[in-house]
Amino acid sequence: QIFQPLHTLRAAEKELLPGFHQFEWQPALKNVSTSCNVGIINGLSGWTSSLDDSPADTITRRFRYDVALVAAQKDLEEDIMEGLRDTGMEDSACTLGFRVMIKECCDGMGDVSEKHGGGPAVPEKAVRFSFTVMSVSIQAEDEQEEVTIFTEPKPNSELSCKPLCLMFVDESDHETPTAVLGPIVAERNAMKESRLILSMGGMPRSFRFHFRGTGYDEKMVREMEGLEASGSTYICTLCDSSRAEAAQNMVLHSITRSHDENLERYEIWRTNPFSESVDELRDRVKGVSAKPFLETQPTLDALHCDIGNATEFYKIFQDEIGEVYKNPNPRREERRSWRAALDKQLRKKMKLKPVMRMNGNYARRLMTMEATEVVCELVPSEERREVLRELMRLYLQMKPVWRATCPAKECPDQLCRYSFNSQRFADLLSATFKYRYNGKTTNYLHKTLAHVPEIIERDGSIGAWASEGNESANKLFRRFRKMN
């Protein structure tokens, strides 16, 4: 009875095989095969092979999106059943109305060259696309309220971040990533219109998926949403503000951009219905000049926000050491000497080695009161030192709000004071650091000051939706690649 050949195994026994789950979609997904036992596929399957510069079958590998989601759901089976029991929902009554929130991340990584590879010629850069199941909630038939039965406790761990697609392409080469992610986007759009029927706890249950692309750094968002690159005068991926406006009014902006609006603006850019000049047209579409390709959720990337702001503070520190507010146009050599002094001081007192490009760890060490005190030793005037301390104090009050997974629980006081703090911060910048912020500001500084409260009000958190899980999994990827 039990020792049957593999091909005659019954469905019940197939469920026990690793990686094989029976599921179906209602209605069936458009243009996606209904077979369930699909493993890793060639990421270019479905594309005609025309990529001639590197052998196409080495460029990318991926899972079929629906199969990956099913596997992720099955991994959570115990947690979901436990959640149902904990909320006192009658297990057998809850077969409908499950809602699953998915966070999507995508990030490019440089230099993944093999140590002594003799493999096929592929670009030395990679892009990884992954997703995380953030929460599962259920709305029972007779209930008004939605009940959350599962929340990912560590949304930024590489363990909860499931890889969906790996490609050896350069993220800056717009055409290739869009070609490779095309089928993924198509599958995702098909799944939005459909329900997944999957057995959970021994009963078929129906799930709807909601996708939120929040794990992208600014470069990727701009690429996917058809915006100009990050040096553009339109500095924000959330609102239409220009650099000058953002420097003028640092705090009062609201989120206006969205994927659909970007698509409309691209149509205007493409057709130029009012026959305007390039400059007028660009101002009308606010810097949308390519076709938006993948829907992202306008949010702020907490990790890169940290890094961007630390870079900014690093530069402020240099300027203060050299008292730029007295002589606005210092020579290159002078600037170099201040930077050298700053690096030397940080290395001596904080054991902070200078880095080529600001990274997360350096940013975390630099943005502390301790580091500020160390820098203040080099700043000649006492009142400027006081301002620097005040700036850092405010920043450290603001930072937990966009880093915390659940700010309302973890730092309610800072959350309440955020708008006040950011206003005070902006006042300091525009008064004391006029020389730096006259008509210009940086992208992340603008977002930190202007958009954080609104995003938190909408999503409940910024930190939880950040791209860190994907970033730390990049490290693993690099490791595996070097081993093979």
PyMOL commands that set and color helices and strands:
alter all, ss='L'
color gray80, all
select helices_A, chain A and resi 6-8+11-14+56-58+65-75+77-86+91-93+175-192+218-224+243-248+259-271+278-285+302-321+332-350+360-366+369-376+382-403+407-410+412-432+434-437+443-450+452-459+463-465+468-483
alter helices_A, ss='H'
color red, helices_A
select strands_A, chain A and resi 23-26+40-42+60-63+98-109+126-138+147-151+162-167+195-200+203-215
alter strands_A, ss='S'
color yellow, strands_A
deselect
rebuild
show_as cartoon
